């Protein structure tokens, strides 16, 4: 008996895209096409992971993949969510930072495809503890709540100037 393996289209080959490829490999998935407009990122993914890459999303046919993993800058998420829905392809999308595209997920919930927006902090221990303390009434009546999380951007990609990368630019939705 042969096992049917999914074919994946990895959108974005930056640090998160490479992490998703490693995760797929760790789970025995090897049928991956990578898309990124940057030649250096495609070359690195080809050499490091031995995957086929493309420089133009239009070169990828529906028959080439079953599921998309969207690891592109946040301001492009909506575009890829809509493409996945239109093509009736399963997808995972990195943590939302802009609302664009997420309305379509809820509007198409009965489409018969798996649509997974990342919700990493739902499972973060401090956030779970806050929820537990609130449910137990340990802090009294809550009148207001504010949660702030931040990171030092130069630590994210120490090999490049963080001021030139999408995650430091407000217009991409990554820095809010």
Backbone torsions as a table, in degrees:
resi	resn	phi	psi	omega
1	UNK	NA	130.4	177.6
2	UNK	-98.8	143.1	-179.1
3	UNK	-91.9	130.5	176.4
4	UNK	-77.2	121.0	177.7
5	UNK	-101.3	146.5	176.5
6	UNK	-76.9	153.7	173.7
7	UNK	-108.3	128.1	-172.9
8	UNK	-111.1	142.9	170.6
9	UNK	-112.4	111.1	179.0
10	UNK	-90.6	110.4	178.3
11	UNK	-89.0	114.3	-178.8
12	UNK	96.0	127.8	-178.3
13	UNK	-122.5	30.4	174.4
14	UNK	-80.9	-156.9	-175.2
15	UNK	-60.9	-42.7	179.7
16	UNK	-72.8	-37.5	177.0
17	UNK	-61.2	-43.0	178.1
18	UNK	-65.5	-37.4	177.5
19	UNK	-62.8	-42.2	179.6
20	UNK	-64.8	-37.0	176.5
21	UNK	-63.4	-45.4	178.6
22	UNK	-61.8	-38.6	177.5
23	UNK	-63.3	-43.1	178.1
24	UNK	-62.0	-45.6	177.8
25	UNK	-58.2	-43.6	-179.1
26	UNK	-62.3	-23.5	178.7
27	UNK	-100.8	17.3	174.9
28	UNK	79.7	8.7	179.6
29	UNK	-92.5	125.3	-177.3
30	UNK	-125.1	-9.6	-175.9
31	UNK	-89.2	86.8	-172.0
32	UNK	-131.9	133.2	169.8
33	UNK	-111.0	134.9	178.2
34	UNK	-106.7	137.6	175.1
35	UNK	-120.5	130.3	173.5
36	UNK	-161.5	136.2	179.7
37	UNK	-74.0	-12.4	-176.2
38	UNK	-89.1	119.1	-177.5
39	UNK	-57.3	-39.4	-178.3
40	UNK	-63.9	-40.0	-180.0
41	UNK	-68.0	-40.2	178.0
42	UNK	-63.7	-46.2	-179.3
43	UNK	-59.8	-44.7	179.7
44	UNK	-60.8	-45.0	-178.9
45	UNK	-65.0	-38.9	178.4
46	UNK	-63.8	-46.1	-177.5
47	UNK	-71.9	-43.1	-174.8
48	UNK	-76.3	-37.7	-172.8
49	UNK	-116.8	-8.5	178.5
50	UNK	67.9	29.0	-179.9
51	UNK	-100.0	158.2	173.4
52	UNK	-79.2	141.4	176.8
53	UNK	-128.7	159.3	176.4
54	UNK	-132.5	152.5	-178.9
55	UNK	-100.7	-6.5	-177.2
56	UNK	-138.5	121.8	-178.0
57	UNK	-57.5	-30.3	-178.6
58	UNK	-67.0	-15.3	178.3
59	UNK	-79.4	-9.9	-177.7
60	UNK	-93.4	122.1	179.9
61	UNK	-90.1	155.9	177.2
62	UNK	-56.1	-35.4	-178.3
63	UNK	-71.4	-10.8	-177.3
64	UNK	-81.0	-17.6	-175.0
65	UNK	-152.4	157.7	177.2
66	UNK	-107.7	-28.6	-174.4
67	UNK	-143.4	145.2	177.6
68	UNK	-109.7	142.9	170.7
69	UNK	-118.0	117.0	-173.5
70	UNK	-99.2	105.3	-178.9
71	UNK	-125.5	44.6	-178.6
72	UNK	-102.6	174.4	176.6
73	UNK	-57.2	146.3	-174.8
74	UNK	-54.3	-32.4	-178.9
75	UNK	-71.9	-3.5	176.1
76	UNK	-107.4	-7.0	-177.0
77	UNK	-54.9	-47.3	-176.9
78	UNK	-56.6	-43.6	179.2
79	UNK	-57.9	-46.5	-177.0
80	UNK	-75.2	-33.5	174.6
81	UNK	-60.1	-47.2	-179.7
82	UNK	-63.7	-38.4	177.6
83	UNK	-64.2	-43.4	179.3
84	UNK	-62.5	-44.5	179.7
85	UNK	-63.7	-45.2	-179.7
86	UNK	-62.2	-35.0	-179.6
87	UNK	-89.1	-1.1	-178.0
88	UNK	54.7	51.7	179.2
89	UNK	-113.1	139.2	174.1
90	UNK	-61.0	150.8	176.1
91	UNK	-155.0	153.9	170.5
92	UNK	-120.9	135.2	177.9
93	UNK	-126.8	136.9	179.8
94	UNK	-56.6	168.8	-175.7
95	UNK	-46.7	129.2	-179.7
96	UNK	-72.8	135.9	173.6
97	UNK	-126.3	-11.8	174.3
98	UNK	-127.5	148.1	-179.2
99	UNK	-74.0	-14.9	-175.9
100	UNK	-56.7	121.0	176.9
101	UNK	100.7	-25.2	-175.1
102	UNK	-75.9	-25.2	175.2
103	UNK	-62.4	-39.3	-178.9
104	UNK	-64.2	-31.5	177.9
105	UNK	-60.7	-48.5	-178.3
106	UNK	-71.3	-35.8	-179.4
107	UNK	-69.0	-20.8	-176.8
108	UNK	-116.4	26.9	-174.4
109	UNK	-63.9	-18.2	-180.0
110	UNK	-101.6	20.3	-176.7
111	UNK	-74.7	-18.9	179.6
112	UNK	89.2	16.1	175.2
113	UNK	-119.4	156.9	178.0
114	UNK	-85.9	122.5	179.7
115	UNK	-122.7	115.3	-172.0
116	UNK	-125.4	98.1	170.2
117	UNK	-80.2	135.1	-178.8
118	UNK	-63.6	140.3	176.8
119	UNK	-137.4	54.8	-173.4
120	UNK	-51.3	-44.8	-173.8
121	UNK	-74.5	-10.3	173.6
122	UNK	-62.8	-25.0	-175.7
123	UNK	-109.8	7.7	-179.2
124	UNK	-75.5	127.0	-172.9
125	UNK	-51.5	-48.9	179.6
126	UNK	-60.0	-37.9	179.0
127	UNK	-67.3	-41.4	177.1
128	UNK	-62.7	-37.1	178.5
129	UNK	-66.1	-42.1	178.3
130	UNK	-59.4	-46.6	179.8
131	UNK	-59.7	-44.8	-179.9
132	UNK	-61.8	-46.2	180.0
133	UNK	-61.9	-39.2	178.2
134	UNK	-65.7	-44.7	-179.8
135	UNK	-63.9	-33.4	179.9
136	UNK	-82.1	-6.9	-179.7
137	UNK	71.9	22.8	-175.7
138	UNK	-72.7	-14.2	-177.2
139	UNK	-116.6	6.8	-179.7
140	UNK	80.6	-167.3	-178.2
141	UNK	-72.5	127.6	-179.5
142	UNK	-88.1	122.1	179.1
143	UNK	-100.7	-26.8	178.9
144	UNK	-156.7	157.4	-178.5
145	UNK	-148.6	134.8	174.9
146	UNK	-140.9	131.2	178.7
147	UNK	-124.3	128.3	-179.4
148	UNK	-125.5	135.0	175.7
149	UNK	-134.4	133.9	179.4
150	UNK	-142.6	162.8	177.7
151	UNK	-140.2	154.8	179.1
152	UNK	-82.9	107.6	-172.1
153	UNK	-56.6	-38.3	179.7
154	UNK	-60.1	-21.1	178.0
155	UNK	-76.6	-20.6	-176.2
156	UNK	-64.6	-50.5	-178.6
157	UNK	-132.0	76.7	-175.9
158	UNK	-62.9	-14.8	-178.1
159	UNK	-84.2	-5.1	179.7
160	UNK	-142.0	163.3	-180.0
161	UNK	-72.7	109.0	-175.8
162	UNK	-58.1	-26.3	-179.1
163	UNK	-69.4	-13.9	180.0
164	UNK	-100.7	-2.1	-175.0
165	UNK	-101.2	149.5	-173.8
166	UNK	-53.7	-33.3	-173.6
167	UNK	-71.5	-5.5	176.4
168	UNK	-104.3	4.6	-175.0
169	UNK	-111.3	125.8	-178.9
170	UNK	-61.2	-35.9	-175.0
171	UNK	-68.0	-14.5	176.6
172	UNK	-88.9	-8.5	-179.3
173	UNK	85.4	-2.2	-176.4
174	UNK	-83.7	-25.6	-175.5
175	UNK	-117.3	94.0	-175.2
176	UNK	-124.0	NA	NA
